[in-house]
Amino acid sequence: MVRKIMIAGNWKMNGCLEDGVKLAKEVASAVKSRNKCPCEFVVCPPFTLLYSVKKALRGAKVALGAQDAHFNVKGAHTGDISPVMLKNIGCSYVILGHSERRADHFETSKLVNKKAVAAHENGLKTIICIGETEKQRDEGKTIEVCSAQIRESVPDNATAADTVIAYEPVWAIGTGKTPTASDVEEVHAAVRKVLSQKLGNRVASAMRILYGGSVKPNNAKEFLSLPDVDGALIGGASLKSEDFMSIADSVC
Ligand code: PGA
């Protein structure tokens, strides 16, 4: 099963109009100049930049993603953004269940599942994040925690076309610390096994599982060459176009 490598940038809560548009234009022209690169590129700016970034990406094969979406399509939900609104301004992806949302906004896997169902129903593809905390890792519970998050967060009718998984150990995010390549492969293989139990072997073997957590130009190749790693979700290093592209170049 050939799975297209995804290089996705999660800009988090970074960037005002000028720097966001500048970064998007740099990524757009770098991707255009690598027209033979087999990767799928996605950038996920904050809500305030989505529309301007979409315009800045015009003509480049870079998909636009948001970092969260509500499970309702409209209504009295102050401060929230619906999947319909995101689709309407040109998003094709939405990140759901990032550990920062699980921690800062008390999002549960059940809620993530509900959001994913709504996103899929409204034509968005999801990047569903899972990952263990340092304490859970120290207690030897990594596989158990990630398996439970997959079972609960991923909709029962998810397909490889509408869902991408991102394994992001919480302790590796923004810290410069990373698991070993063999730890990552072990978790990804376990995740694929749970996906197979949940969605069937055909869907599971086609579904992409990204690694995220301190992916940098100097370690990307090691992770991206693992058999069950199908791309990267990149935070800090996605804010510099050279670093973001150099991560892609390790597989281009
Ligand atoms: P990081 O973030 O690359 O800065 O560790 C990754 C993420 O949280 O998606």
Boltz pocket constraint, residues with backbone or C-beta under 6 A from the ligand:
constraints:
  - pocket:
      binder: B
      contacts: [[A, 10], [A, 168], [A, 172], [A, 173], [A, 174], [A, 175], [A, 212], [A, 213], [A, 214], [A, 215], [A, 233], [A, 234], [A, 235], [A, 236], [A, 237]]
      max_distance: 6.0
